[in-house]
Amino acid sequence: MSEENCKYKRILVTSALPYANGPIHIGHLAGVYVPSDIYVRYQRLKHRDVLHICGSDEHGVAITMKARKEGVTPQDIIDKYHELNKKAFEDFGISFDIYSRTSSQVHTETSQEIFKTLYNKGVFVEKTSKQYYDEEAKQFLADRYITGTCPHCGNPNAYGDQCEKCGTSLDPTDLIDPKSAISGSQLVLKETKHWYMPLEKYQEFLEKWILQDHKNWKVNVYGQCKSWLDQGLQPRAVSRDLDWGIPVPVEGADGKVLYVWFDAPIGYISFTKQLTPEWEKYWKSDECKLVHFIGKDNIVFHCIVFPSILKAEGSYILPDNVPANEFLNLESDKISTSRNWAVWLHEYNEDFPNKQDVLRYVLTANAPETKDNDFSWKDFQQRNNSELVAVLGNFVNRTLLLTDKYFDGYVPQPGELSSADKEALEEIVKIKQEVEKSIENYRFREALNNAMGLGRLGNKYITEQEPWKVIKTDKERVKTILYVNLQITAAISTVLEPFIPFSMKKLREFLNLDNLIDWDTISSAEILKPQHKLNKSSLLFEPITDEIVQAQIDKLNRTKVENQKKEFQPKAQKTLISFDDFQKCDIRTATILEAEKVAKTNKLLKLTVDTGIDKRTLVSGIAEHYDPKDIVGRKILMIVNLEPRKIKGIESKGMILCAEGSDGSLHFLNPDSELENGCQIG
């Protein structure tokens, strides 16, 4: 056991509760669930008492907005997405000990119990403030139910908490001309009473606990916490006016529920209660290590707000670490649920059956641990084909096929070990120790790269030893070579288990191993005994073709086009002109006779056109939108009486009329093809 863990008898791992208002996407996986699963699987291989807790976050405005949009009840929404996400996690191999939900009775009771404990202690501050009220709907509105014009970018559809166009955080009172998203009516400010957590009273405690006692936290986590503390903490409401959520359990709180940020992290406690009657030894004992895996948008809640609540309650342990990741982008664009710009987990499981490990591998190798990172389908393909197939799969395949060919699938009895043999076996232990150190310090990209070192070690060793050549002169030596290869292969089946568990299960079937090899069993001593019989093997990984990847890229491109159409807003009308001004423009039908690119430019085409009154040359900036060979013979509309202008040394006499699409593309305005050239418009 590492020095960090030696003082703990148990480890409690929580993964951020996903909102049950939509499916899980790769950003969620890379930020939270793949790293937490790697960590937990590793701890199990070490035979540590570890629990992995997660479940659906089923309260809050996001749920009610989704229900209203789809014309169903909030219960319909949470039932749908809880089951969808639970199955998607299971299919993907995320090994939760429990995946529960915050709509359970146990969670309601636990949340209310903690609220009442703090209420009875006099922790909360009651405050009356003015909030926006929809008189037509007869209810106070949460920030997301308020829309208006963003004061920063002019977006007319900004929400009361954020403008999704420019990304600026907002307060409802910042909006220009705020309206109700429910009824569309104007809003009034009305007084309402709520309970607040006075975070400023825990400032000194948090400064010592975080800034002094937990300097080992990840830089991004520590930095964000320090920024909040440097600004000075402010009271935060723990209740709100809403008809969906856990009722505030005190008199005079009719129509008020617990704010979702208050009840959601308590889910970690209530879910543990549901899992085991011994839940207190995980939550109320200093012998347990608590680790929260979250995304960066949840840092303040898990490092400042929730610890303040637990500190005020007085009987719960605080997190030892909060290894939050940054965000993952998709094809150089921000992942967005509202724009459907994502790779959804349940769809991936359908499109790539039996390839869950490929995505686990890629998301770990490219994890946004210290900064935002990007996922692309081409990188996905390249990492599978050049790393999983060409490195790891290649070594395993060669080793098992040669063992079957030369020794009928039995682990051979080695002879005297050479220095190269000993070095290879000793390297297994070094690599395992490097992986262990990286995982214990929450550096999962580094851990995976170190673990893949076993594949690189095996390929280097077998290539240098050349058993396919040595077999012709020294079969006994080949026994030793393949014996060493098989020890590396057996080590791979355990060391890479936390990262790619499905593939390692398959490898253990090849090796005829009924159970996982314990982590601490991996040493320079033998793992597979001589005369152990192997099973028949097949390819561990398969190449991913260009066609498969292109289908996913095409799918995203269709989404991009759909979004551009939805988001399209016509440009403002130009300054008014008189009818006489319009009549000065001579717009006529014409036909393109010749087209060619203008040398040393990317945007310009040189066109010869028949205007009906003459044949003339135009220079047009449409080269990025039209191939010259595709537009010869096309009917167009053009202005023929513009003053000639020299462009790149070519005299251009006129202008083609085009419309700009929502995606920035240009399109000819096509007259009826039966019209003769030279017909005037207007």
QUILIN-V274881 format. One record per residue. RES is the residue in three letters. SS is DSSP state (H for helix, E for strand, L for the rest). PHI is phi as a letter, one per 40 degrees, with the letter a starting at -180 (none if undefined). Layout:
BEGIN
RES_SS_PHI / RES_SS_PHI
END
This chain:
BEGIN
MET_L_none / SER_L_c / GLU_L_d / GLU_L_c / ASN_L_c / CYS_L_c / LYS_L_c / TYR_L_b / LYS_L_c / ARG_E_b / ILE_E_b / LEU_E_b / VAL_E_b / THR_E_b / SER_E_b / ALA_L_d / LEU_L_c / PRO_L_c / TYR_E_c / ALA_L_c / ASN_L_b / GLY_L_a / PRO_L_c / ILE_L_c / HIS_E_b / ILE_H_c / GLY_H_c / HIS_H_c / LEU_H_c / ALA_H_c / GLY_H_c / VAL_H_b / TYR_H_c / VAL_H_c / PRO_H_c / SER_H_c / ASP_H_c / ILE_H_d / TYR_H_c / VAL_H_c / ARG_H_c / TYR_H_c / GLN_H_c / ARG_H_c / LEU_H_c / LYS_L_c / HIS_L_g / ARG_L_c / ASP_E_c / VAL_E_b / LEU_E_b / HIS_E_b / ILE_E_b / CYS_E_a / GLY_E_i / SER_E_c / ASP_E_c / GLU_L_b / HIS_L_b / GLY_L_h / VAL_H_c / ALA_H_d / ILE_H_c / THR_H_c / MET_H_c / LYS_H_c / ALA_H_c / ARG_H_c / LYS_H_c / GLU_H_c / GLY_L_g / VAL_L_b / THR_L_c / PRO_H_d / GLN_H_c / ASP_H_c / ILE_H_c / ILE_H_c / ASP_H_c / LYS_H_c / TYR_H_c / HIS_H_c / GLU_H_c / LEU_H_c / ASN_H_c / LYS_H_d / LYS_H_c / ALA_H_c / PHE_H_c / GLU_H_c / ASP_H_c / PHE_H_c / GLY_L_g / ILE_L_c / SER_L_c / PHE_L_c / ASP_L_c / ILE_E_a / TYR_E_b / SER_E_b / ARG_E_a / THR_L_c / SER_L_c / SER_L_c / GLN_H_c / VAL_H_c / HIS_H_c / THR_H_d / GLU_H_c / THR_H_c / SER_H_c / GLN_H_c / GLU_H_c / ILE_H_c / PHE_H_d / LYS_H_c / THR_H_c / LEU_H_c / TYR_H_c / ASN_H_c / LYS_L_c / GLY_L_g / VAL_L_c / PHE_L_c / VAL_E_b / GLU_E_c / LYS_E_b / THR_E_b / SER_E_a / LYS_E_c / GLN_E_b / TYR_E_c / TYR_E_b / ASP_E_c / GLU_L_c / GLU_L_c / ALA_L_c / LYS_L_f / GLN_E_a / PHE_E_c / LEU_L_b / ALA_L_c / ASP_H_d / ARG_H_c / TYR_H_c / ILE_E_b / THR_E_b / GLY_E_i / THR_E_c / CYS_L_c / PRO_L_c / HIS_L_c / CYS_L_b / GLY_L_g / ASN_L_c / PRO_L_c / ASN_L_b / ALA_E_c / TYR_E_c / GLY_L_c / ASP_L_b / GLN_E_a / CYS_L_c / GLU_L_c / LYS_L_c / CYS_L_b / GLY_L_g / THR_L_c / SER_E_c / LEU_L_b / ASP_L_b / PRO_H_d / THR_H_c / ASP_H_c / LEU_L_c / ILE_E_c / ASP_E_f / PRO_E_c / LYS_E_b / SER_E_c / ALA_L_c / ILE_L_c / SER_L_b / GLY_L_g / SER_L_c / GLN_E_c / LEU_L_b / VAL_E_b / LEU_E_c / LYS_E_b / GLU_E_c / THR_E_a / LYS_E_b / HIS_E_a / TRP_E_b / TYR_E_b / MET_E_c / PRO_L_c / LEU_H_d / GLU_H_c / LYS_H_c / TYR_H_b / GLN_H_d / GLU_H_c / PHE_H_d / LEU_H_c / GLU_H_c / LYS_H_c / TRP_H_c / ILE_H_c / LEU_H_c / GLN_H_b / ASP_L_c / HIS_L_b / LYS_L_c / ASN_L_c / TRP_L_c / LYS_L_d / VAL_H_d / ASN_H_c / VAL_H_c / TYR_H_d / GLY_H_c / GLN_H_c / CYS_H_c / LYS_H_c / SER_H_c / TRP_H_c / LEU_H_c / ASP_H_c / GLN_H_c / GLY_L_g / LEU_L_c / GLN_L_b / PRO_L_d / ARG_E_b / ALA_E_c / VAL_L_b / SER_E_b / ARG_E_a / ASP_E_c / LEU_L_a / ASP_L_b / TRP_L_b / GLY_L_i / ILE_L_c / PRO_E_d / VAL_L_c / PRO_L_c / VAL_L_b / GLU_L_c / GLY_L_g / ALA_L_b / ASP_L_c / GLY_L_g / LYS_E_b / VAL_E_b / LEU_E_c / TYR_L_d / VAL_H_c / TRP_H_c / PHE_H_c / ASP_H_c / ALA_H_c / PRO_H_c / ILE_H_c / GLY_H_d / TYR_H_d / ILE_H_c / SER_H_c / PHE_H_c / THR_H_c / LYS_H_d / GLN_H_c / LEU_H_c / THR_L_a / PRO_L_c / GLU_L_c / TRP_L_c / GLU_H_c / LYS_H_c / TYR_H_c / TRP_H_b / LYS_L_b / SER_L_b / ASP_L_c / GLU_L_c / CYS_E_b / LYS_E_c / LEU_E_b / VAL_E_b / HIS_E_b / PHE_E_c / ILE_L_a / GLY_E_c / LYS_H_c / ASP_H_c / ASN_H_b / ILE_H_c / VAL_H_c / PHE_H_c / HIS_H_c / CYS_H_b / ILE_H_b / VAL_H_c / PHE_H_c / PRO_H_d / SER_H_c / ILE_H_c / LEU_H_c / LYS_H_c / ALA_H_c / GLU_H_c / GLY_L_h / SER_L_b / TYR_L_b / ILE_L_c / LEU_L_b / PRO_L_c / ASP_L_c / ASN_E_a / VAL_L_b / PRO_L_c / ALA_L_c / ASN_E_c / GLU_L_c / PHE_L_c / LEU_E_b / ASN_E_c / LEU_E_b / GLU_L_f / SER_L_g / ASP_E_b / LYS_E_c / ILE_L_c / SER_E_a / THR_L_c / SER_L_c / ARG_L_c / ASN_L_f / TRP_E_c / ALA_L_a / VAL_L_b / TRP_E_c / LEU_H_c / HIS_H_c / GLU_H_c / TYR_H_c / ASN_H_d / GLU_H_c / ASP_H_c / PHE_L_b / PRO_L_c / ASN_L_g / LYS_L_b / GLN_H_c / ASP_H_c / VAL_H_c / LEU_H_c / ARG_H_d / TYR_H_c / VAL_H_c / LEU_H_c / THR_H_c / ALA_H_c / ASN_L_b / ALA_L_c / PRO_L_c / GLU_L_c / THR_L_b / LYS_L_a / ASP_L_d / ASN_E_b / ASP_E_b / PHE_E_b / SER_L_b / TRP_H_c / LYS_H_c / ASP_H_c / PHE_H_d / GLN_H_c / GLN_H_c / ARG_H_c / ASN_H_c / ASN_H_c / SER_H_c / GLU_H_b / LEU_H_c / VAL_H_c / ALA_H_c / VAL_H_b / LEU_H_c / GLY_H_c / ASN_H_c / PHE_H_c / VAL_H_c / ASN_H_c / ARG_H_c / THR_H_c / LEU_H_c / LEU_H_c / LEU_H_c / THR_H_c / ASP_H_c / LYS_H_c / TYR_H_c / PHE_H_b / ASP_L_f / GLY_L_g / TYR_E_b / VAL_L_c / PRO_L_c / GLN_L_c / PRO_L_c / GLY_L_c / GLU_L_c / LEU_L_c / SER_L_c / SER_H_c / ALA_H_c / ASP_H_c / LYS_H_c / GLU_H_c / ALA_H_c / LEU_H_c / GLU_H_c / GLU_H_c / ILE_H_d / VAL_H_c / LYS_H_c / ILE_H_c / LYS_H_d / GLN_H_c / GLU_H_c / VAL_H_c / GLU_H_d / LYS_H_c / SER_H_c / ILE_H_c / GLU_H_d / ASN_L_b / TYR_L_g / ARG_L_b / PHE_H_c / ARG_H_c / GLU_H_c / ALA_H_c / LEU_H_c / ASN_H_c / ASN_H_c / ALA_H_c / MET_L_c / GLY_H_c / LEU_H_c / GLY_H_c / ARG_H_c / LEU_H_c / GLY_H_c / ASN_H_c / LYS_H_c / TYR_H_c / ILE_H_c / THR_H_c / GLU_H_c / GLN_H_c / GLU_L_f / PRO_H_c / TRP_H_c / LYS_H_c / VAL_H_c / ILE_L_d / LYS_L_c / THR_L_b / ASP_L_a / LYS_H_c / GLU_H_c / ARG_H_c / VAL_H_c / LYS_H_d / THR_H_c / ILE_H_d / LEU_H_c / TYR_H_d / VAL_H_c / ASN_H_d / LEU_H_c / GLN_H_c / ILE_H_c / THR_H_c / ALA_H_c / ALA_H_c / ILE_H_d / SER_H_c / THR_H_b / VAL_H_c / LEU_L_c / GLU_L_d / PRO_L_c / PHE_L_c / ILE_L_b / PRO_H_c / PHE_H_c / SER_H_c / MET_H_c / LYS_H_c / LYS_H_c / LEU_H_c / ARG_H_c / GLU_H_c / PHE_H_c / LEU_L_c / ASN_L_g / LEU_L_b / ASP_L_c / ASN_L_b / LEU_L_c / ILE_L_c / ASP_L_c / TRP_H_d / ASP_H_c / THR_H_c / ILE_L_c / SER_L_a / SER_L_c / ALA_L_c / GLU_L_c / ILE_L_b / LEU_L_c / LYS_L_c / PRO_L_d / GLN_L_g / HIS_L_c / LYS_E_c / LEU_L_c / ASN_L_c / LYS_L_c / SER_L_b / SER_L_a / LEU_L_c / LEU_L_c / PHE_L_b / GLU_L_b / PRO_L_c / ILE_L_b / THR_L_c / ASP_H_c / GLU_H_c / ILE_H_c / VAL_H_c / GLN_H_c / ALA_H_c / GLN_H_c / ILE_H_c / ASP_H_c / LYS_H_c / LEU_H_c / ASN_H_c / ARG_H_c / THR_H_c / LYS_H_c / VAL_H_c / GLU_H_c / ASN_H_c / GLN_H_c / LYS_H_c / LYS_H_c / GLU_H_c / PHE_L_c / GLN_L_b / PRO_L_d / LYS_L_c / ALA_L_c / GLN_L_c / LYS_L_c / THR_L_d / LEU_L_c / ILE_L_b / SER_L_c / PHE_H_c / ASP_H_c / ASP_H_c / PHE_H_c / GLN_H_c / LYS_L_c / CYS_L_c / ASP_L_c / ILE_E_b / ARG_E_b / THR_E_c / ALA_E_a / THR_E_b / ILE_E_c / LEU_E_c / GLU_E_a / ALA_E_a / GLU_E_a / LYS_E_c / VAL_L_c / ALA_L_d / LYS_L_g / THR_L_b / ASN_L_b / LYS_L_b / LEU_L_b / LEU_E_b / LYS_E_c / LEU_E_b / THR_E_b / VAL_E_b / ASP_E_b / THR_L_c / GLY_L_g / ILE_L_b / ASP_L_a / LYS_E_b / ARG_E_a / THR_E_b / LEU_E_b / VAL_E_b / SER_E_b / GLY_L_c / ILE_L_b / ALA_L_c / GLU_L_c / HIS_L_b / TYR_L_b / ASP_L_c / PRO_H_d / LYS_H_c / ASP_H_c / ILE_H_b / VAL_L_c / GLY_L_g / ARG_L_c / LYS_E_c / ILE_E_b / LEU_E_b / MET_E_a / ILE_E_c / VAL_L_c / ASN_L_b / LEU_L_c / GLU_L_c / PRO_L_d / ARG_E_a / LYS_E_c / ILE_E_b / LYS_L_f / GLY_L_g / ILE_E_b / GLU_E_c / SER_E_b / LYS_L_b / GLY_L_h / MET_E_a / ILE_E_c / LEU_L_c / CYS_E_b / ALA_E_b / GLU_E_c / GLY_L_c / SER_L_c / ASP_L_c / GLY_L_g / SER_L_c / LEU_E_b / HIS_E_b / PHE_E_c / LEU_L_c / ASN_L_c / PRO_L_c / ASP_L_d / SER_L_c / GLU_L_c / LEU_L_c / GLU_L_c / ASN_L_c / GLY_L_g / CYS_L_c / GLN_E_c / ILE_E_b / GLY_L_h
END
